[in-house]
Amino acid sequence: MGKTVRDHLVDTLEELTQDGFKRFKTKLNVFPVKAGYSNIPRGQLEKADVLDVCDKLISFYLEKYAVEVTVEVLTAINERELADRLCKHWFRCRHLPQHWALPYQDSLVAT
């Protein structure tokens, strides 16, 4: 069985330092989300661990947008390498359609 979206999100966020994870949660709370979505409330993020945050990402944004938000937030907190890695894993595993406007999409080739 292949990895799920949640697995990829967990693997990615577990690579953050404690300070990096705190920055991720802080930025996630104020990240400008698309119309029809809302930010995860700060109170739900403050004491959340990686597994909790991943569950909330998928719950609030569904799988596709959860990946996009995670990549954007990682980029915003200067964790571009992790953002690139998540994006590449996602493209390789899911063969995303071209209409998905994820960062770096133009430079990636789905395999």
C-alpha positions as CSV (number, residue, x, y, z in Angstrom):
1,M,0.0,0.0,0.0
2,G,1.4,3.4,-1.0
3,K,1.7,6.4,1.2
4,T,-1.4,8.6,1.8
5,V,-1.6,12.4,1.8
6,R,-1.5,12.3,5.5
7,D,1.6,10.2,5.5
8,H,3.4,12.6,3.2
9,L,2.3,15.6,5.4
10,V,3.4,13.8,8.6
11,D,6.8,12.9,7.1
12,T,7.3,16.5,5.9
13,L,6.3,18.2,9.2
14,E,8.3,15.8,11.3
15,E,11.4,17.1,9.5
16,L,10.9,20.6,11.1
17,T,12.7,21.6,14.2
18,Q,10.6,22.4,17.2
19,D,11.0,26.1,16.4
20,G,10.3,25.5,12.8
21,F,7.1,23.6,13.7
22,K,6.0,26.5,15.9
23,R,6.7,28.9,13.0
24,F,4.7,26.7,10.7
25,K,1.7,26.6,13.1
26,T,1.8,30.4,13.6
27,K,2.0,31.1,9.9
28,L,-0.7,28.5,9.2
29,N,-3.1,30.4,11.5
30,V,-2.8,33.6,9.5
31,F,-2.2,32.2,6.0
32,P,-4.5,33.7,3.4
33,V,-6.7,30.8,2.3
34,K,-8.9,30.6,-0.8
35,A,-12.5,31.7,-0.7
36,G,-14.7,29.1,0.8
37,Y,-12.0,28.0,3.3
38,S,-11.2,29.3,6.8
39,N,-8.0,29.3,8.8
40,I,-7.5,26.7,11.5
41,P,-8.2,28.5,14.7
42,R,-5.1,29.4,16.8
43,G,-6.5,27.6,19.8
44,Q,-6.6,24.3,17.9
45,L,-3.0,24.7,16.7
46,E,-1.2,25.9,19.8
47,K,-0.8,22.6,21.6
48,A,-1.3,20.4,18.5
49,D,1.5,17.9,17.6
50,V,2.4,16.9,14.0
51,L,-0.3,14.3,13.8
52,D,-3.0,16.7,15.1
53,V,-1.9,19.4,12.6
54,C,-2.0,17.0,9.7
55,D,-5.5,15.8,10.7
56,K,-6.6,19.4,10.9
57,L,-5.1,20.3,7.5
58,I,-7.0,17.5,5.9
59,S,-10.2,18.2,7.8
60,F,-10.2,22.0,7.1
61,Y,-8.8,21.9,3.5
62,L,-9.3,18.3,2.2
63,E,-6.3,16.5,0.7
64,K,-5.6,18.5,-2.4
65,Y,-5.7,21.9,-0.9
66,A,-4.0,20.7,2.3
67,V,-0.9,19.9,0.3
68,E,-1.0,23.2,-1.5
69,V,-1.4,25.1,1.8
70,T,1.4,23.1,3.4
71,V,3.8,23.8,0.5
72,E,2.9,27.5,0.6
73,V,3.3,27.8,4.4
74,L,6.7,26.0,4.3
75,T,7.9,28.3,1.6
76,A,6.7,31.3,3.6
77,I,8.7,30.2,6.7
78,N,11.9,29.7,4.6
79,E,11.6,25.9,4.5
80,R,11.8,25.7,0.8
81,E,13.7,22.4,0.7
82,L,10.9,20.7,2.6
83,A,8.3,22.4,0.4
84,D,10.1,21.2,-2.7
85,R,10.3,17.7,-1.4
86,L,6.7,17.5,-0.5
87,C,5.7,18.9,-3.8
88,K,7.9,16.4,-5.7
89,H,6.6,13.5,-3.7
90,W,3.1,14.5,-4.3
91,F,3.5,14.9,-8.0
92,R,5.4,11.6,-8.3
93,C,2.8,9.7,-6.3
94,R,-0.3,11.3,-7.5
95,H,0.3,12.4,-11.1
96,L,-1.5,15.7,-10.4
97,P,-3.4,17.3,-13.2
98,Q,-1.9,20.4,-14.7
99,H,-4.8,22.6,-13.4
100,W,-3.4,22.2,-9.8
101,A,-1.7,25.5,-9.2
102,L,1.0,24.3,-6.7
103,P,4.2,26.3,-6.4
104,Y,7.0,25.0,-8.5
105,Q,4.6,23.1,-10.7
106,D,6.2,24.4,-13.9
107,S,9.6,23.0,-12.9
108,L,8.3,19.6,-11.9
109,V,7.7,16.6,-14.2
110,A,5.2,14.0,-13.0
111,T,6.6,10.5,-13.4
